[in-house]
């Protein structure tokens, strides 16, 4: 036991304090909110150690408070922190029409389309739909660096 300002204090107080500081440092270094919940749990456990709670109770409090803090606060934080998606220039092609330059066949891994003046690799919205070259298609989404397209009805340019 160690004396702190006239009170006997168990070494676990300092261990919990170290854990609090460690999690705060990790949180400050890392992107987003990763482990702040554990620093809250360690802080509660440190307070429990200060009032003389047994180690098993301190550990139980750490686990329960950390889990509760994460369950309650994380959804709120995710909703309000970095909730605005930054659109990119590539997102401008979503919803636009494009020209299929090479047959789009997901099974064979082929296909290119020209959208907004740029040539993209492309894939069909469905693995069992092959979109022939010369077809007009609508860009549904971008997956990685590929356009996901769906043919426009009666769009074959040579028809």
C-alpha positions as CSV (number, residue, x, y, z in Angstrom):
1,X,0.0,0.0,0.0
2,X,1.1,3.5,-0.8
3,X,0.2,6.7,1.1
4,X,-1.3,9.5,-0.9
5,X,-2.2,12.6,1.1
6,X,-2.8,10.7,4.3
7,X,-4.8,7.8,2.7
8,X,-3.7,4.3,2.0
9,X,-4.0,3.7,-1.7
10,X,-3.6,0.4,-3.6
11,X,-1.2,0.2,-6.5
12,X,-4.2,-0.6,-8.8
13,X,-5.1,3.1,-8.8
14,X,-1.8,3.9,-10.6
15,X,-2.3,1.0,-12.9
16,X,-5.8,2.3,-13.9
17,X,-4.4,5.8,-14.2
18,X,-1.7,4.4,-16.6
19,X,-4.4,2.6,-18.6
20,X,-6.5,5.8,-18.8
21,X,-3.5,7.8,-20.1
22,X,-2.5,5.0,-22.5
23,X,-6.0,4.9,-24.1
24,X,-6.1,8.7,-24.4
25,X,-2.7,8.7,-26.1
26,X,-3.8,6.0,-28.5
27,X,-7.0,7.9,-29.2
28,X,-5.1,11.1,-29.9
29,X,-2.8,9.3,-32.4
30,X,-5.4,7.3,-34.2
31,X,-8.0,8.5,-36.7
32,X,-11.6,8.6,-35.5
33,X,-12.9,7.4,-32.1
34,X,-11.3,4.1,-31.6
35,X,-10.7,3.5,-27.9
36,X,-12.0,6.5,-25.9
37,X,-14.6,4.1,-24.5
38,X,-11.9,2.1,-22.7
39,X,-10.5,5.2,-21.1
40,X,-13.9,5.9,-19.6
41,X,-14.1,2.4,-18.3
42,X,-10.5,2.6,-16.9
43,X,-11.4,6.0,-15.2
44,X,-14.4,4.4,-13.5
45,X,-12.2,1.5,-12.4
46,X,-9.6,3.9,-11.0
47,X,-12.3,5.6,-9.0
48,X,-13.4,2.2,-7.7
49,X,-9.8,1.4,-6.7
50,X,-9.6,4.7,-4.9
51,X,-12.6,3.8,-2.7
52,X,-11.2,0.4,-2.0
53,X,-13.2,-1.9,-4.3
54,X,-11.7,-5.4,-4.9
55,X,-9.8,-6.0,-8.1
56,X,-12.4,-8.3,-9.5
57,X,-15.0,-5.5,-9.2
58,X,-12.6,-3.0,-10.8
59,X,-12.2,-5.3,-13.8
60,X,-15.9,-6.0,-14.1
61,X,-16.6,-2.3,-13.9
62,X,-14.0,-1.7,-16.7
63,X,-15.6,-4.2,-19.0
64,X,-19.2,-3.1,-18.3
65,X,-18.6,0.7,-18.4
66,X,-16.5,0.4,-21.6
67,X,-19.2,-1.7,-23.3
68,X,-21.9,0.6,-22.1
69,X,-20.0,3.7,-23.2
70,X,-19.4,2.2,-26.6
71,X,-23.0,1.0,-27.0
72,X,-24.5,4.4,-26.1
73,X,-22.1,6.9,-27.5
74,X,-20.7,5.3,-30.6
75,X,-23.9,5.4,-32.7
76,X,-24.3,9.1,-31.8
77,X,-20.7,9.9,-32.6
78,X,-20.8,8.1,-35.9
79,X,-24.0,10.0,-36.8
80,X,-22.6,13.5,-36.1
81,X,-18.9,13.2,-36.6
82,X,-17.7,12.9,-40.2
83,X,-21.2,12.3,-41.3
84,X,-20.9,14.3,-44.5
85,X,-19.6,12.3,-47.4
86,X,-17.3,14.2,-49.6
87,X,-18.4,13.7,-53.2
88,X,-15.6,13.2,-55.8
89,X,-15.5,14.2,-59.4
90,X,-16.1,10.6,-60.3
91,X,-19.4,10.6,-58.4
92,X,-20.7,13.1,-61.0
93,X,-21.1,10.2,-63.5
94,X,-23.5,8.3,-61.3
95,X,-27.0,8.5,-62.8
96,X,-25.7,9.7,-66.1
97,X,-25.8,7.8,-69.4
98,X,-22.7,6.3,-71.0
99,X,-21.8,4.5,-74.2
100,X,-20.6,0.9,-74.0
101,X,-17.4,0.6,-76.1
102,X,-16.6,-3.1,-75.4
103,X,-19.1,-5.9,-74.6
104,X,-19.6,-5.9,-70.8
105,X,-19.5,-9.4,-69.5
106,X,-18.9,-10.0,-65.8
107,X,-18.2,-13.7,-66.2
108,X,-15.4,-13.1,-68.7
109,X,-14.3,-9.8,-66.9
110,X,-14.6,-7.7,-70.0
111,X,-16.1,-4.3,-70.7
112,X,-15.5,-0.6,-71.1
113,X,-17.7,2.4,-71.3
114,X,-17.3,6.0,-72.0
115,X,-18.9,8.4,-69.5
116,X,-18.4,12.2,-69.3
117,X,-15.6,12.0,-71.9
118,X,-13.6,9.4,-70.0
119,X,-13.2,5.7,-70.8
120,X,-13.8,3.4,-67.8
121,X,-13.7,-0.3,-67.2
122,X,-17.3,-1.4,-66.6
123,X,-19.3,-4.2,-65.2
124,X,-22.9,-5.1,-65.6
125,X,-25.4,-4.6,-62.8
126,X,-26.1,-8.4,-62.9
127,X,-23.7,-11.3,-63.6
128,X,-26.1,-12.9,-66.0
129,X,-26.7,-9.8,-68.2
130,X,-24.2,-9.1,-71.0
131,X,-24.3,-5.6,-72.4
132,X,-23.2,-5.4,-76.0
133,X,-20.9,-2.7,-77.4
134,X,-22.8,0.2,-78.8
135,X,-25.5,0.1,-76.1
136,X,-26.5,3.2,-74.1
137,X,-26.4,2.4,-70.4
138,X,-27.0,4.3,-67.1
139,X,-24.3,4.4,-64.5
140,X,-25.7,3.0,-61.2
141,X,-22.6,3.2,-59.0
142,X,-18.8,3.1,-59.0
143,X,-17.2,0.1,-57.4
144,X,-13.5,0.7,-57.0
145,X,-12.4,2.0,-60.4
146,X,-15.3,0.3,-62.4
147,X,-18.6,1.7,-63.4
148,X,-21.6,-0.5,-62.6
149,X,-24.0,0.0,-65.5
150,X,-27.5,-1.0,-66.6
151,X,-28.6,-0.8,-70.2
152,X,-31.2,1.8,-71.2
153,X,-34.2,0.1,-72.8
154,X,-34.1,0.1,-76.6
155,X,-30.8,1.9,-76.6
156,X,-28.7,0.0,-79.1
157,X,-27.4,2.8,-81.2
158,X,-27.3,0.8,-84.4
159,X,-31.1,0.0,-84.1
